[in-house]
Amino acid sequence: MALQYDGAAYFGWQSQRKPAVNTVQEALEAALGRVADQPIQVQCAGRTDRGVHATHQVVHFDAPVVRSEKAWVFGGNSHLPKGIAVQWARPVPSEFHARFSAFARRYRYVIYNAPLRSAHLRGGVTWCDRPLDAQQMHTDAQALLGERDFSAYRAAGCQSRTPMRNVHFIEVSRRGDLVVVDIQANAFLHHMVRNIVGVLMAVGSGEAQPGWAREVLESRSRCAGGVTAPPDGLYLVDVSYPEQFALPASALGPFFL
C-alpha cells in the first residue's frame, strides 16, 4: 500500500503507544482495522519524524481477511483523517517487506527563499529569508555522493549499527522562490537529510565557505555539522523496489512544485 500524509499534525510515523500522541501509523492501523473488522499492524519503508511529510510512503501488512484492492483504498480513506490518504493497494508475495525489500529512498526538501514568510505554505516548507545560492549548494552537495561514513550527518541518538550510507544523487535547484534539495540513497540515518540541508543552507547563504559539506563529512563528528534544518520542508517522495514486485510508480511530489 502507498499513502500520502501531511506530517504537521502528527508526532512522526511510528506508534508511540502513549495517550494523546497522534502518529501516522496509529491512524492508518485504526482505519485498516475498521475495513478488516479486526486489528492490523503495518510495516513502513521509512519511519519519518515529527512534522515530516510523505507523498509516497509504502507499507505492507498481512491481511487477516479477504478484501478487494478498492475496499482497502476507499474503505481505508473513508476512515482516515483528512491529512492522510491511501493511493493504491496491491497483493504482494510473502517475501515482500516494505523496509527490507527496498533498495532506495528518495526525499525532497523544499525551502521557501523569500524576504517574507508565506501564509499558504505554512508547515509545508521551510522559510529562509536570507538569499540562497542554489548552484553553490548543488556544487557542495556533490562531495557527499557514493558510499560514505555519514557520522557527522547523523543525529546523536541515531540507533543504526553503521554510519555507512550510499547516496545515489543530490540535486539542488531553484524554482522561483523555492529551492529544492532532491536526494536519493540506499537508506538514511536519523536526521541525515535535515542535517545535510542545514549544512547546504549555511553554504548557500554565505554563512559557511564553499567546501564545508566535504569538511563536515570528513570530520566524522556531529559537533562539526551545524544546524539541523526544520522538518517542515521534508517529504518522502519515492521508495524503489525490484521490478519483480511490479508496484505502481510514484508521481514525485510535493505537488505544489
Contacts in CASP RR format, 6 or more apart in sequence:
PFRMAT RR
TARGET T0000
AUTHOR 0000-0000-0000
METHOD contacts of the structure
MODEL  1
MALQYDGAAYFGWQSQRKPAVNTVQEALEAALGRVADQPIQVQCAGRTDR
GVHATHQVVHFDAPVVRSEKAWVFGGNSHLPKGIAVQWARPVPSEFHARF
SAFARRYRYVIYNAPLRSAHLRGGVTWCDRPLDAQQMHTDAQALLGERDF
SAYRAAGCQSRTPMRNVHFIEVSRRGDLVVVDIQANAFLHHMVRNIVGVL
MAVGSGEAQPGWAREVLESRSRCAGGVTAPPDGLYLVDVSYPEQFALPAS
ALGPFFL
1 42 0 8 1.000
1 58 0 8 1.000
1 59 0 8 1.000
1 60 0 8 1.000
1 61 0 8 1.000
1 72 0 8 1.000
1 86 0 8 1.000
1 87 0 8 1.000
1 88 0 8 1.000
1 89 0 8 1.000
1 90 0 8 1.000
2 56 0 8 1.000
2 57 0 8 1.000
2 58 0 8 1.000
2 59 0 8 1.000
2 86 0 8 1.000
2 87 0 8 1.000
2 88 0 8 1.000
2 247 0 8 1.000
2 248 0 8 1.000
2 250 0 8 1.000
3 28 0 8 1.000
3 54 0 8 1.000
3 57 0 8 1.000
3 59 0 8 1.000
3 84 0 8 1.000
3 85 0 8 1.000
3 86 0 8 1.000
3 87 0 8 1.000
4 53 0 8 1.000
4 54 0 8 1.000
4 55 0 8 1.000
4 56 0 8 1.000
4 57 0 8 1.000
4 84 0 8 1.000
4 85 0 8 1.000
4 87 0 8 1.000
5 24 0 8 1.000
5 53 0 8 1.000
5 54 0 8 1.000
5 57 0 8 1.000
5 83 0 8 1.000
5 84 0 8 1.000
5 85 0 8 1.000
6 53 0 8 1.000
6 83 0 8 1.000
6 84 0 8 1.000
6 124 0 8 1.000
7 24 0 8 1.000
7 48 0 8 1.000
7 50 0 8 1.000
7 51 0 8 1.000
7 52 0 8 1.000
7 53 0 8 1.000
7 54 0 8 1.000
7 83 0 8 1.000
8 51 0 8 1.000
8 53 0 8 1.000
8 123 0 8 1.000
8 124 0 8 1.000
8 232 0 8 1.000
9 22 0 8 1.000
9 81 0 8 1.000
9 83 0 8 1.000
10 22 0 8 1.000
10 23 0 8 1.000
10 24 0 8 1.000
10 27 0 8 1.000
10 50 0 8 1.000
10 51 0 8 1.000
11 21 0 8 1.000
11 22 0 8 1.000
11 23 0 8 1.000
11 50 0 8 1.000
12 23 0 8 1.000
12 24 0 8 1.000
12 47 0 8 1.000
12 48 0 8 1.000
12 49 0 8 1.000
12 50 0 8 1.000
12 51 0 8 1.000
12 52 0 8 1.000
13 23 0 8 1.000
13 24 0 8 1.000
13 25 0 8 1.000
13 44 0 8 1.000
13 46 0 8 1.000
13 47 0 8 1.000
13 48 0 8 1.000
13 49 0 8 1.000
13 52 0 8 1.000
13 57 0 8 1.000
14 23 0 8 1.000
14 25 0 8 1.000
14 47 0 8 1.000
15 23 0 8 1.000
15 25 0 8 1.000
15 26 0 8 1.000
15 29 0 8 1.000
16 23 0 8 1.000
16 26 0 8 1.000
24 48 0 8 1.000
24 54 0 8 1.000
24 57 0 8 1.000
24 84 0 8 1.000
25 42 0 8 1.000
25 44 0 8 1.000
27 80 0 8 1.000
27 81 0 8 1.000
27 84 0 8 1.000
28 42 0 8 1.000
28 59 0 8 1.000
28 80 0 8 1.000
28 84 0 8 1.000
29 39 0 8 1.000
29 40 0 8 1.000
29 41 0 8 1.000
29 42 0 8 1.000
30 79 0 8 1.000
31 75 0 8 1.000
31 76 0 8 1.000
31 77 0 8 1.000
31 78 0 8 1.000
31 79 0 8 1.000
31 80 0 8 1.000
31 84 0 8 1.000
32 40 0 8 1.000
32 42 0 8 1.000
32 61 0 8 1.000
32 72 0 8 1.000
32 76 0 8 1.000
33 39 0 8 1.000
33 40 0 8 1.000
34 75 0 8 1.000
34 76 0 8 1.000
34 79 0 8 1.000
35 67 0 8 1.000
35 71 0 8 1.000
35 72 0 8 1.000
35 75 0 8 1.000
35 76 0 8 1.000
35 79 0 8 1.000
36 63 0 8 1.000
36 64 0 8 1.000
36 65 0 8 1.000
36 67 0 8 1.000
37 65 0 8 1.000
38 64 0 8 1.000
38 65 0 8 1.000
40 61 0 8 1.000
40 63 0 8 1.000
40 64 0 8 1.000
41 61 0 8 1.000
42 59 0 8 1.000
42 60 0 8 1.000
42 61 0 8 1.000
42 98 0 8 1.000
43 59 0 8 1.000
43 60 0 8 1.000
43 61 0 8 1.000
43 97 0 8 1.000
43 98 0 8 1.000
43 99 0 8 1.000
44 57 0 8 1.000
44 58 0 8 1.000
44 59 0 8 1.000
44 98 0 8 1.000
44 99 0 8 1.000
45 57 0 8 1.000
45 58 0 8 1.000
45 59 0 8 1.000
45 98 0 8 1.000
45 99 0 8 1.000
45 102 0 8 1.000
45 105 0 8 1.000
45 236 0 8 1.000
45 239 0 8 1.000
46 57 0 8 1.000
46 98 0 8 1.000
46 99 0 8 1.000
46 105 0 8 1.000
46 236 0 8 1.000
46 239 0 8 1.000
48 54 0 8 1.000
48 57 0 8 1.000
48 234 0 8 1.000
48 236 0 8 1.000
49 190 0 8 1.000
49 191 0 8 1.000
49 231 0 8 1.000
50 231 0 8 1.000
51 123 0 8 1.000
51 231 0 8 1.000
51 232 0 8 1.000
51 234 0 8 1.000
52 231 0 8 1.000
52 233 0 8 1.000
52 234 0 8 1.000
52 235 0 8 1.000
52 236 0 8 1.000
53 124 0 8 1.000
53 233 0 8 1.000
53 234 0 8 1.000
53 235 0 8 1.000
53 236 0 8 1.000
53 254 0 8 1.000
54 235 0 8 1.000
54 236 0 8 1.000
54 237 0 8 1.000
55 235 0 8 1.000
55 236 0 8 1.000
55 237 0 8 1.000
55 250 0 8 1.000
55 251 0 8 1.000
55 252 0 8 1.000
55 253 0 8 1.000
55 254 0 8 1.000
55 255 0 8 1.000
56 87 0 8 1.000
56 236 0 8 1.000
56 237 0 8 1.000
56 238 0 8 1.000
56 239 0 8 1.000
56 250 0 8 1.000
56 251 0 8 1.000
56 252 0 8 1.000
56 253 0 8 1.000
57 236 0 8 1.000
57 239 0 8 1.000
58 98 0 8 1.000
58 102 0 8 1.000
58 239 0 8 1.000
58 241 0 8 1.000
58 247 0 8 1.000
59 98 0 8 1.000
60 92 0 8 1.000
60 96 0 8 1.000
60 97 0 8 1.000
60 98 0 8 1.000
63 72 0 8 1.000
69 88 0 8 1.000
69 89 0 8 1.000
69 90 0 8 1.000
69 91 0 8 1.000
72 86 0 8 1.000
72 89 0 8 1.000
73 86 0 8 1.000
73 87 0 8 1.000
73 88 0 8 1.000
73 89 0 8 1.000
76 86 0 8 1.000
77 85 0 8 1.000
77 86 0 8 1.000
80 86 0 8 1.000
88 248 0 8 1.000
90 246 0 8 1.000
90 247 0 8 1.000
90 248 0 8 1.000
92 245 0 8 1.000
92 247 0 8 1.000
93 245 0 8 1.000
95 101 0 8 1.000
96 241 0 8 1.000
96 245 0 8 1.000
98 239 0 8 1.000
101 241 0 8 1.000
101 242 0 8 1.000
101 245 0 8 1.000
102 239 0 8 1.000
102 240 0 8 1.000
102 241 0 8 1.000
103 186 0 8 1.000
103 240 0 8 1.000
103 241 0 8 1.000
103 242 0 8 1.000
104 168 0 8 1.000
104 184 0 8 1.000
104 185 0 8 1.000
104 186 0 8 1.000
104 238 0 8 1.000
104 239 0 8 1.000
104 240 0 8 1.000
105 184 0 8 1.000
105 185 0 8 1.000
105 186 0 8 1.000
105 187 0 8 1.000
105 188 0 8 1.000
105 236 0 8 1.000
105 238 0 8 1.000
105 239 0 8 1.000
105 240 0 8 1.000
106 182 0 8 1.000
106 183 0 8 1.000
106 184 0 8 1.000
106 236 0 8 1.000
106 237 0 8 1.000
106 238 0 8 1.000
106 239 0 8 1.000
106 240 0 8 1.000
106 252 0 8 1.000
107 182 0 8 1.000
107 183 0 8 1.000
107 184 0 8 1.000
107 188 0 8 1.000
107 193 0 8 1.000
107 234 0 8 1.000
107 235 0 8 1.000
107 236 0 8 1.000
107 237 0 8 1.000
108 180 0 8 1.000
108 181 0 8 1.000
108 182 0 8 1.000
108 183 0 8 1.000
108 234 0 8 1.000
108 235 0 8 1.000
108 237 0 8 1.000
108 252 0 8 1.000
108 253 0 8 1.000
108 254 0 8 1.000
108 257 0 8 1.000
109 126 0 8 1.000
109 180 0 8 1.000
109 181 0 8 1.000
109 183 0 8 1.000
109 193 0 8 1.000
109 194 0 8 1.000
109 197 0 8 1.000
109 229 0 8 1.000
109 233 0 8 1.000
109 234 0 8 1.000
109 235 0 8 1.000
110 124 0 8 1.000
110 125 0 8 1.000
110 126 0 8 1.000
110 178 0 8 1.000
110 179 0 8 1.000
110 180 0 8 1.000
110 233 0 8 1.000
110 235 0 8 1.000
110 254 0 8 1.000
110 257 0 8 1.000
111 125 0 8 1.000
111 126 0 8 1.000
111 127 0 8 1.000
111 128 0 8 1.000
111 132 0 8 1.000
111 178 0 8 1.000
111 179 0 8 1.000
111 180 0 8 1.000
111 181 0 8 1.000
111 197 0 8 1.000
111 201 0 8 1.000
111 233 0 8 1.000
112 118 0 8 1.000
112 121 0 8 1.000
112 125 0 8 1.000
112 126 0 8 1.000
112 127 0 8 1.000
112 128 0 8 1.000
112 177 0 8 1.000
112 178 0 8 1.000
113 128 0 8 1.000
113 129 0 8 1.000
113 130 0 8 1.000
113 131 0 8 1.000
113 132 0 8 1.000
113 174 0 8 1.000
113 177 0 8 1.000
113 178 0 8 1.000
113 179 0 8 1.000
114 127 0 8 1.000
114 129 0 8 1.000
114 177 0 8 1.000
115 129 0 8 1.000
116 129 0 8 1.000
117 127 0 8 1.000
117 129 0 8 1.000
118 125 0 8 1.000
118 127 0 8 1.000
121 256 0 8 1.000
123 232 0 8 1.000
123 233 0 8 1.000
124 232 0 8 1.000
124 233 0 8 1.000
124 254 0 8 1.000
125 178 0 8 1.000
125 232 0 8 1.000
125 233 0 8 1.000
126 229 0 8 1.000
126 230 0 8 1.000
126 232 0 8 1.000
126 233 0 8 1.000
128 179 0 8 1.000
128 201 0 8 1.000
128 205 0 8 1.000
130 205 0 8 1.000
130 207 0 8 1.000
131 205 0 8 1.000
132 174 0 8 1.000
132 179 0 8 1.000
132 201 0 8 1.000
132 204 0 8 1.000
132 205 0 8 1.000
133 203 0 8 1.000
133 204 0 8 1.000
133 205 0 8 1.000
133 206 0 8 1.000
134 172 0 8 1.000
134 173 0 8 1.000
134 174 0 8 1.000
134 179 0 8 1.000
134 204 0 8 1.000
135 172 0 8 1.000
136 203 0 8 1.000
136 204 0 8 1.000
136 210 0 8 1.000
137 172 0 8 1.000
137 179 0 8 1.000
137 181 0 8 1.000
137 200 0 8 1.000
137 201 0 8 1.000
137 203 0 8 1.000
137 204 0 8 1.000
138 170 0 8 1.000
138 171 0 8 1.000
138 172 0 8 1.000
138 173 0 8 1.000
139 210 0 8 1.000
140 199 0 8 1.000
140 200 0 8 1.000
140 203 0 8 1.000
140 204 0 8 1.000
140 210 0 8 1.000
140 211 0 8 1.000
140 212 0 8 1.000
140 213 0 8 1.000
140 214 0 8 1.000
141 170 0 8 1.000
141 171 0 8 1.000
141 172 0 8 1.000
141 181 0 8 1.000
141 183 0 8 1.000
141 196 0 8 1.000
141 200 0 8 1.000
141 213 0 8 1.000
142 170 0 8 1.000
143 211 0 8 1.000
143 213 0 8 1.000
143 214 0 8 1.000
143 217 0 8 1.000
144 150 0 8 1.000
144 167 0 8 1.000
144 170 0 8 1.000
144 196 0 8 1.000
144 213 0 8 1.000
144 214 0 8 1.000
144 217 0 8 1.000
145 167 0 8 1.000
145 168 0 8 1.000
145 169 0 8 1.000
145 170 0 8 1.000
146 166 0 8 1.000
146 167 0 8 1.000
146 168 0 8 1.000
147 164 0 8 1.000
147 165 0 8 1.000
147 166 0 8 1.000
148 164 0 8 1.000
148 165 0 8 1.000
148 166 0 8 1.000
148 167 0 8 1.000
148 217 0 8 1.000
149 163 0 8 1.000
149 164 0 8 1.000
149 217 0 8 1.000
149 220 0 8 1.000
150 163 0 8 1.000
150 164 0 8 1.000
150 165 0 8 1.000
150 189 0 8 1.000
150 192 0 8 1.000
150 217 0 8 1.000
151 163 0 8 1.000
151 220 0 8 1.000
151 221 0 8 1.000
151 222 0 8 1.000
152 195 0 8 1.000
152 216 0 8 1.000
152 217 0 8 1.000
152 218 0 8 1.000
152 219 0 8 1.000
152 220 0 8 1.000
152 221 0 8 1.000
152 222 0 8 1.000
152 224 0 8 1.000
152 225 0 8 1.000
153 189 0 8 1.000
153 191 0 8 1.000
153 192 0 8 1.000
153 195 0 8 1.000
153 196 0 8 1.000
153 199 0 8 1.000
153 216 0 8 1.000
153 217 0 8 1.000
153 222 0 8 1.000
153 225 0 8 1.000
154 160 0 8 1.000
154 163 0 8 1.000
154 189 0 8 1.000
154 190 0 8 1.000
154 191 0 8 1.000
154 192 0 8 1.000
154 195 0 8 1.000
154 222 0 8 1.000
155 189 0 8 1.000
155 190 0 8 1.000
155 191 0 8 1.000
155 195 0 8 1.000
155 222 0 8 1.000
155 228 0 8 1.000
156 222 0 8 1.000
157 190 0 8 1.000
158 189 0 8 1.000
158 190 0 8 1.000
158 191 0 8 1.000
159 190 0 8 1.000
160 189 0 8 1.000
160 190 0 8 1.000
163 189 0 8 1.000
163 220 0 8 1.000
165 185 0 8 1.000
165 186 0 8 1.000
165 187 0 8 1.000
165 188 0 8 1.000
165 189 0 8 1.000
165 192 0 8 1.000
166 185 0 8 1.000
166 186 0 8 1.000
167 183 0 8 1.000
167 184 0 8 1.000
167 185 0 8 1.000
168 184 0 8 1.000
168 185 0 8 1.000
168 186 0 8 1.000
169 182 0 8 1.000
169 183 0 8 1.000
169 184 0 8 1.000
170 181 0 8 1.000
170 182 0 8 1.000
170 183 0 8 1.000
170 196 0 8 1.000
171 181 0 8 1.000
171 182 0 8 1.000
171 183 0 8 1.000
172 179 0 8 1.000
172 180 0 8 1.000
172 181 0 8 1.000
172 182 0 8 1.000
172 200 0 8 1.000
173 179 0 8 1.000
173 180 0 8 1.000
173 182 0 8 1.000
174 180 0 8 1.000
175 257 0 8 1.000
178 257 0 8 1.000
180 257 0 8 1.000
181 193 0 8 1.000
181 196 0 8 1.000
181 197 0 8 1.000
181 200 0 8 1.000
183 193 0 8 1.000
183 196 0 8 1.000
184 238 0 8 1.000
191 228 0 8 1.000
193 234 0 8 1.000
194 228 0 8 1.000
194 229 0 8 1.000
194 230 0 8 1.000
194 231 0 8 1.000
194 234 0 8 1.000
195 222 0 8 1.000
195 225 0 8 1.000
195 226 0 8 1.000
195 228 0 8 1.000
195 229 0 8 1.000
196 213 0 8 1.000
197 229 0 8 1.000
197 234 0 8 1.000
198 226 0 8 1.000
198 227 0 8 1.000
198 228 0 8 1.000
198 229 0 8 1.000
199 208 0 8 1.000
199 212 0 8 1.000
199 213 0 8 1.000
199 216 0 8 1.000
199 225 0 8 1.000
199 226 0 8 1.000
200 213 0 8 1.000
201 229 0 8 1.000
202 208 0 8 1.000
202 212 0 8 1.000
202 226 0 8 1.000
202 227 0 8 1.000
203 209 0 8 1.000
203 210 0 8 1.000
203 211 0 8 1.000
203 212 0 8 1.000
203 213 0 8 1.000
215 224 0 8 1.000
216 224 0 8 1.000
216 225 0 8 1.000
216 226 0 8 1.000
219 225 0 8 1.000
235 253 0 8 1.000
235 254 0 8 1.000
237 250 0 8 1.000
237 252 0 8 1.000
237 253 0 8 1.000
237 254 0 8 1.000
238 250 0 8 1.000
238 252 0 8 1.000
239 250 0 8 1.000
241 247 0 8 1.000
END
